[in-house]
Structures are given as structure tokens and as C-alpha cells.
Amino acid sequence: VMMAREGLFAGFRVLGRFSGPVPHVLRYHSRHRQFYLAVAVGRSVHSYSVSNALLQDITCLAADRMLIFASYNNILHAFARNKEVVHTYEGHKAKIQLLQPFGDHIISVDVDNVLIVWNIQTEEEYFQVDFDKATFAVSAILHPSTYLNKILLGSEQGSLQLWNVKSNKLLYSFPGWHSGITTLEQAPAVDVVAVGLVSGHIIVHNIKYNETLMKFQQDWGPITAISFRTDGHPVMAAGSPVGHIALWDLEEKKILCQMQDAHSTAIAGMSFVPGEPLLITNGADNAIRVWIFDGPGGTGRVLRNRMGHSAPPTKIRYHGQNGEQILSAGQDGTLQSFSTVHEKFNKSLGHGSINKKKSKKKGLKLGSMALPPITAFASEIAHQSDWDGIVACHQGYITCTTWNYQKTSMGAHKLKPEEFSKHKPIDMYATAVDITSCGNFAVIGLSTGRVDVYNMQSGIHRGCYSKERAHVGAVRGVAVDGLNQLIITAGSEGLLKFWKFKTKDLVYSTKLSSSPSGILLHRDSGILGIAFDDFSISVLDIETRKTVRTFSGHHGRINDLTFSPDGRWLITSSMDCTIRTWDLPSGCLIDCFLVDSAAVSLSMSPTGDFLASTHVDELGIYLWSNRTLYSLVSLRPLPADYEPSMVTFPSTCPVEDVDVSGDEETCDEMIEYVSPEQLGEQLVTLSLLPESRWKNLLSLDVIKKKNKPREPPKLPKSAPFFIPTVPGLIPRYIAPEEENNTQSKLVNLGVLSQKSDFYIHLEEALTTNEYTAPLHLLKTLGPSHIEIQLRGLAPEGGGSVEVMQSFLGMIGMMLNKKYNFELTQAYLALFLKLHLKVLSSEPKLLEEVSRLSVQLEETWIHLQMLFNQSLCVLTYMKSALL
């Protein structure tokens, strides 16, 4: 059975996802004594700590003091410790739309109007009620405070019902207010419930006496969420489908204030933190905001928020060289920076504005002054603390904007040709942009074929390439090399042009096989990737200006290209929903995988650890880890009939790379190759020992002499007080005694020494002719030990002529087998140096040495010939014209 091939990239996690259309829930942790916020994001629950992912996107969320409940389709799950699924409740036939925790039970309602009460611990159904959809379609559910075993249900028809869950009885029906109910919320007062209606009305109703206490109306459509302040201020907040929030004073029974554009989409969930002036809101615009009410007029200001793109990102690029920031431009018109390390380092550079000062002064809505979304941008960190380091072009817009990463805002300059300073042309727009590696210049290509260069610091126009325009068609790509020598431009007419950066002269022009859709330059290696409209890819060397590789295999428009940091891989994404990795040295496709929706943009980390991608209709940035960094991955070319497998998107928490194969038989191509000790009989093999073990064997005596410690200075012998004299008639002094150094300190060790292991092994080898044991022993010793062992082989060192003969036999065996070649030379050289006198006087040894001499010469001649051959081939290849 063929096993599935392991890919180069494994899904890691998503960046920039914070909220979805599902209302958040607030839960109190009694032991930690703090509130936790749980938000459904795609398939995961973020509990500010994150859960594991479910199989599909979460559609409903609820929480009690112990567990978080999340459902998708007709299945309900319970998470414990904010992380793992501990209970699963299966029994609904249709998609679950409402959840209500209820003591030891949880109540769920599906779209077919079936209500089920579950026992949380046993996962069993307590009971089930089917409502008639025509008369009472359940649209809201609430457990009124202090009402034992009772729940209140609201319907799309407008009526309400109060049920006793324990006895499964309908206690009371409320006729309603002729409008569908969207939400029910418990007021701080007992028996009082706020009812949100489709008509935009909010009814504050006492359910005990069945009387309406007050009625409010909101102008922005149905009520999406309601929450009450509980910190002593009688205020009720209501959310709307357009993102505005209305605050009502319950004592005065009038509107207190309006918070317009709190979110750019419908307010999904809102909740006041109990006992604090804090309101938490979330929406489908991928934002969670915490509002604090501490100012005059009762309005709230944003205390903190977590937000990503509210519309899918279209272009991403790693910023800087540490691989920790990804710049992302989205269809929502914003430019944002996402950190791969932690969410707290994320920052939004904001929305492009036609006139920033004017729009701030007039307090105009963003819509009237907003720039269209960014289609392409380039960034450089070289001078980002001195001036703007990012330049971007906008959809259908001739003006390019600069952005400042340090100040996290739009920059000072608007870059466009001077002739359009008064009026804005309709059919001309910027299409391609690049920034020099020094961060001083921006190069911008227009749809008319014109290419301009601007100074980033001053915004001054520094000229254009060619007098009129660089290309006949639209500019599809511009790239500047690493040293500001060359600029490369590609036009839709199918020409690729090389220009001198400084003089702006045309150096070279070449016709491409088809119209290019985009280009990308790997500055370090001078390799240019070109994507074509016919879905093929070319790789061009800018030194020789020749096409070095051509790849075909995509079946849809190529959206983006990215190189690995070393320039060995080119990774491409296309509308055919595949992401392919091409190996440039071998010219082969080495990886290909399918994703659910096509990747719009790709960027490989400068450190090579992650591939980042954004996809059609997806708000997040997906990180794929490069598996070659931490596991054995086959880089063999894929077969021509390879069918890529579908890969699921990573979720918001990092995925452990689990070995799916387990202990079963591993794939053939993934088995690690173990090299044999000797590849072939003709080859010479070296040992794997470090040089320090054998290289200095011959010069050991020199090294020892150098390393010998100097003797400390000797004190002169003090003269005796009475100088001794020779007895006799004439007084004469005794001459000082000379130290008697005549006795030799050398002892013949032959008698005293014990036989070493090496010596014993060599003795044994005389009969067995097996030399592997003494050789292995010698390989484990250090240089000085080796010298001692070889000294001990001679008769004066306690050895014998036979053992010396055995040693020479071991050297002969090593030369025969052609392995440990460098050790053979070193050991033999030391042996000859130590025992030259003995060798010359023993005929047996002389005979053995002369035989070894012939063997050595043959091996060296053979090696010399091979060396010469290789050198000749190398010299030819260097000098011959390619």
C-alpha cells in the first residue's frame, strides 16, 4: 500500500483572528476570582487562553462557571480548562442555534425547533420538546434570575413562553408585541427582563405581573444584543446590525448617548463586566473591544482592543530580517503588522486617507476621505527610524503612499508624477512598487508603462526611466538589485528590461515567452522569478540575463511567489488552490499541497522557519512550519502523476507535529541511509577520528618540549659561617663539593613493565591473524598513549621482535583493506621513527618493512592518478566557456 507522502510544510497556526459573528460569553472563575472572556474564532474558542480546534466553525457559544460550551452543526461540545473537549452531546438532527447553561444541565435549541435538555456530566438527554415552527419558532432563550427550574423562550412570531424544565410544563404564555424577538436579557432587578425586537424596540417587562415598565426604540434595525450596567449606574446598552451602540438611562427613561461605529459590522455580543464600568463587545469585523465609562456625558472610550483585518488580507510580506513581523494589507483598506511571537506586539498602521489633517479636523467619516485598499507594497528597515520605510500603491489610484512603521501611521508623502498634482487621471494607476535595500528610494511602475523613482526621505521625484515611458503596456513588476546598480522592469507587452539605476539608461531588453503577471527578485543571489499569464514560471539569472529554469504545472492564475532565504526554493500559489515548492538547483517540483481556498499571497520567513499565506475570503494569516528544520523530509522530485492531498487550515493555537505513522512500517524514501564502513574495495576510506588524535604523532617530542614548565630559579647555596679548611701545616680552604651526577637514572623497564592490552592483542594476532581488536584499541587512545604503546613494542621497552612483526602485519592489513588510511600513515611513521635501529638490525622485520614499502607506493601512485584526473577536470570546467 502506498503511504501518503509527508509534505514540506505543516500547518502551525493562524495570526490576526480575534472574533467572529458568534456572540462572546463572559464567565467568572471563582477560584481565580476573575472574569474570563470566551470568543468563538473559526473552529476554536479563545478564552484568553485558547482551546483546541473543533472539526468545523463554531456557530454557538455559552459558558457556566466550570465549562465552555460550543457547537457546530448538530453537535455540542464542552471544553474544560479552556482547552480540551471533555463532553460531546449528540442527538440533534439540525444545526444548533441557541444554548443556555442551567445548573447541572444545558439546554440547546436547533433550527428545526427541537429543544433538548442535557445532563452535563452523563451526556444523556433529560427530555426533549418539539415546538411547531408555524406558531412558535424559538429565537431567544433565558433563565430568569431566582426562577427555580424555569426558562423563558422568545419566538420569531413575537410571543413568549415560560416553561418549568423539571416537570416539562408550560406555565404561561405572553402574547408579545407584534414583532419577532431577537434577544432576551435579565435586568439587575428580579422579575424584570429586557426583550429586543426585530422592529428595533426594546421592551423592559416585568414577567411576574406581566406588565411593561418602559419601552425604547432604536433607529438602526433589529436589536442584536442587550446588556445592563451593574456598578450603580442604571444604564442599558443595546447593539445594532450596523455597528452602533445606544445607551439608555433607565431612571430618566431616555437615551443617554450613542456610540457610533463601535464596530464596522453588526454587534454580535455585548456584556458589562459585573460591578465595573467596563463593556466588552465583539463582532464579525474580527475585533474585540473593551470600553470604559469614565468620562463626562456617559459615553465610553476604548480601553483596549484586539483586532485583525475586517476584510480578507490581499498582500503579506515579512518585515525586517528577524522573521517576527508580517506586514499585511487588506481589502478593508488598512495596513497592519502581525507578530509571530505574541499578539501583544501586533499593531495597526491604520487606514489610508486622502488628506489626513483635513479628515481629522472636520471629523469626517472615514468613507469620504478613505483611500482604496492597498494592492502592492514594499518595505525596508534600513532607515525606518529616520523616515518612512514602507511604500504602497492603491487599487485604481495613481498616488502611492508612504507609511511609517515606527510611528505606526501613514507617512508624510504622496508619491505621484508632478503633472497630476492638480487633477487625478481616471485610467492611470500605480501597479508595481519596490524600495531599495538602503531605504532611500522608491521605484513605482504605472499602468501606462511609466516607471518613476522617488526619494523616500523628501518625497521628491528623482526622474523616470526612458523619456516617455519604460514599457508600451502596463508595468507588471519592478525590482531593484541589492547594490542599487540595476533596476528590472516587466511590462504586459512581454518585455523584460534592465536599466542602470543611477543614469536611467537601458542596458538590456529581452522578449519573454508570454505576458508576465508579476516578478520577484531574490536580492542575495540575483535570481529573478517571473510568473506568466499562461500559468508558467521562469527563473532568470540577472548576472548572465539568461533563463535558467522554467516550471509549468499550475492550472490557474499565479497569485504570488516567494523564495526561501537561501534562494534554493521558489514557492508559488495559484487560483488552482495549490501551493507548490520548486527546487531551483535540481529544477524539480519537490512539494505540492491543496488548500480549501486559493492562496492570494505568500511570504517565506527570512529565517526560513515559516511560510505565511493568506487566502480567498479568509481573515487570518496562516503560518505553515518548515518541517525540514526539525524532521527528516524527503526532497525527492514528485512523480509526474502526483495527486496533491488536501491540507486543512491550521487553527488559532499551535499544532503539535504528531507522527501519524506510529510504529508501523515507514515509507521507503524516508528511511535514513546508514553509510557502510567501506563503500568499495577500490576506494580509500579515512577514519572519522578528529585530527588531534593522529596529526601530531610525529612531532610529539617537540610539543612536549614546548609545553614543559620552566624550572623555578634556584637559590644559591648559603656559605657556611666557618669556612672549612684542610687539616695540615699550611691552611687551605676545602673546595665546594660537586654534585655527583654520574649515576644513570634510566632503568631498564623490560623487567618491571606489565604487558598492556594492546600488546596482548598483538600477541594473540600472531596466531589468529585477526587485527581488528588491537586497531580498535589504538583508535580510542590519545597521541601520548599511542606513543607509549608503540615504544613498549621494542625489546628494550619490554617487547619482542615477534610483536613488532605483528604490528607491521596490522599496518599491512589496513593498507590491504584501504580503510583508516590516514591513521595507517601516522602510526607507521611514528613506529619507524621510534624503532629505526631495531628494524635495521632484524632481518625478519626488514623483510616485512620492504613488503609494506611496495604496498604503500602502489596505493599512493593510484591516489595521485585520481587526484590529477580530478584536478584536470576542475581546471577545464573553470576555464572552458559555458
C-alpha positions, 0 to 999 in steps of 0.5 A: 500500500502506498503511504501518503507522502509527508509534505514540506510544510505543516500547518502551525497556526493562524495570526490576526483572528480575534472574533467572529459573528458568534456572540462572546460569553463572559464567565467568572472563575471563582477560584481565580476570582476573575472574569474570563472572556470566551470568543468563538474564532473559526473552529476554536474558542479563545478564552484568553487562553485558547482551546483546541480546534473543533472539526468545523466553525463554531456557530454557538457559544455559552459558558457556566462557571466550570465549562465552555460550551460550543457547537457546530452543526448538530453537535455540542461540545464542552471544553474544560480548562479552556482547552480540551473537549471533555463532553460531546452531546449528540442527538440533534438532527439540525444545526444548533442555534441557541444554548443556555447553561442551567445548573447541572444541565444545558439546554440547546435549541436547533433550527428545526425547533427541537429543544433538548435538555442535557445532563452535563456530566452523563451526556444523556438527554433529560427530555426533549420538546418539539415546538411547531415552527408555524406558531412558535419558532424559538429565537431567544432563550433565558433563565430568569434570575431566582426562577427555580427550574424555569426558562423563558423562550422568545419566538420569531412570531413575537410571543413568549413562553415560560416553561418549568424544565423539571416537570416539562410544563408550560406555565404561561404564555405572553402574547408579545408585541407584534414583532419577532424577538431577537434577544432576551436579557435579565435586568439587575432587578428580579422579575424584570427582563429586557426583550429586543425586537426585530422592529428595533424596540426594546421592551423592559417587562416585568414577567411576574405581573406581566406588565411593561415598565418602559419601552425604547426604540432604536433607529438602526434595525433589529436589536442584536444584543442587550446588556445592563450596567451593574456598578450603580449606574442604571444604564442599558446598552443595546447593539445594532446590525450596523455597528452602533451602540445606544445607551439608555438611562433607565431612571430618566427613561431616555437615551443617554448617548450613542456610540457610533461605529463601535464596530464596522459590522453588526454587534454580535455580543455585548456584556458589562463586566459585573460591578465595573464600568467596563463593556466588552463587545465583539463582532464579525469585523474580527475585533474585540473591544473593551470600553470604559465609562469614565468620562463626562456625558456617559459615553465610553472610550476604548480601553483596549482592543484586539483586532485583525483585518475586517476584510480578507488580507490581499498582500503579506510580506515579512518585515525586517530580517528577524522573521517576527513581523508580517506586514499585511494589507487588506481589502478593508483598506488598512495596513497592519503588522502581525507578530509571530511571537505574541499578539501583544506586539501586533499593531495597526498602521491604520487606514489610508486617507486622502488628506489626513489633517483635513479628515481629522479636523472636520471629523469626517467619516472615514468613507469620504476621505478613505483611500482604496485598499492597498494592492502592492507594497514594499518595505525596508528597515534600513532607515525606518527610524529616520523616515518612512520605510514602507511604500504602497500603491492603491487599487485604481489610484495613481498616488502611492503612499508612504507609511511609517512603521515606527510611528505606526501611521501613514507617512508624510508623502504622496508619491505621484508624477508632478503633472497630476498634482492638480487633477487625478487621471481616471485610467492611470494607476500605480501597479508595481512598487519596490524600495531599495535595500538602503531605504532611500528610494522608491521605484513605482511602475504605472499602468501606462508603462511609466516607471518613476523613482522617488526619494523616500526621505523628501518625497521628491521625484528623482526622474523616470526611466526612458523619456516617455515611458519604460514599457508600451503596456502596463508595468507588471513588476519592478525590482531593484538589485541589492547594490542599487546598480540595476533596476528590472522592469516587466511590462504586459507587452512581454518585455523584460528590461534592465536599466542602470539605476543611477543614469536611467539608461537601458542596458538590456531588453529581452522578449519573454515567452508570454505576458508576465503577471508579476516578478520577484527578485531574490536580492542575495543571489540575483535570481529573478522569478517571473510568473506568466499569464499562461500559468508558467514560471521562469527563473532568470539569472540577472548576472548572465540575463539568461533563463535558467529554469522554467516550471509549468504545472499550475492550472490557474492564475499565479497569485504570488511567489516567494523564495526561501532565504537561501534562494534554493526554493521558489514557492508559488500559489495559484487560483488552482488552490495549490501551493507548490515548492520548486527546487531551483538547483535540481529544477524539480517540483519537490512539494505540492499541497491543496488548500480549501481556498486559493492562496492570494499571497505568500511570504517565506520567513527570512529565517526560513522557519515559516511560510505565511499565506493568506487566502480567498475570503479568509481573515487570518494569516496562516503560518505553515512550519518548515518541517525540514528544520526539525524532521527528516523530509524527503526532497525527492522530485514528485512523480509526474502523476502526483495527486496533491492531498488536501491540507486543512487550515491550521487553527488559532493555537499551535499544532503539535507535529504528531507522527501519524505513522506510529510504529508501523512500517515507514515509507521507503524514501524516508528511511535514513541511509546508514553509510557502510564502513567501506563503500568499495574495495577500490576506494580509500576510506579515512577514519572519522577520528578528529585530527588531534588524535593522529596529526601530531604523532610525529612531532610529539617530542617537540610539543612536549618540549614546548609545553614543559614548565620552566624550572623555578630559579634556584637559590644559591647555596648559603656559605657556611659561617666557618669556612672549612679548611684542610687539616695540615701545616699550611691552611687551605680552604676545602673546595665546594663539593660537586654534585655527583651526577654520574649515576644513570637514572634510566632503568631498564623497564623490560623487567618491571613493565606489565604487558598492556592490552594492546600488546596482548592483542598483538600477541594473540594476532600472531596466531589468529591473524585477526587485527581488528581488536588491537586497531580498535584499541589504538583508535580510542587512545590519545597521541601520548598513549599511542606513543607509549604503546608503540615504544613498549613494542621494542625489546628494550621497552619490554617487547619482542621482535615477534610483536613488532612483526605483528604490528607491521602485519596490522599496518599491512592489513589496513593498507590491504583493506584501504580503510583508516588510511590516514591513521595507517600513515601516522602510526607507521611513521611514528613506529619507524621513527621510534624503532629505526635501529631495531628494524635495521638490525632484524632481518625478519622485520626488514623483510616485512618493512620492504613488503609494506614499502611496495604496498604503500607506493602502489596505493599512493601512485593510484591516489595521485592518478585520481587526484590529477584526473580530478584536478584536470577536470576542475581546471577545464570546467573553470576555464572552458566557456559555458 
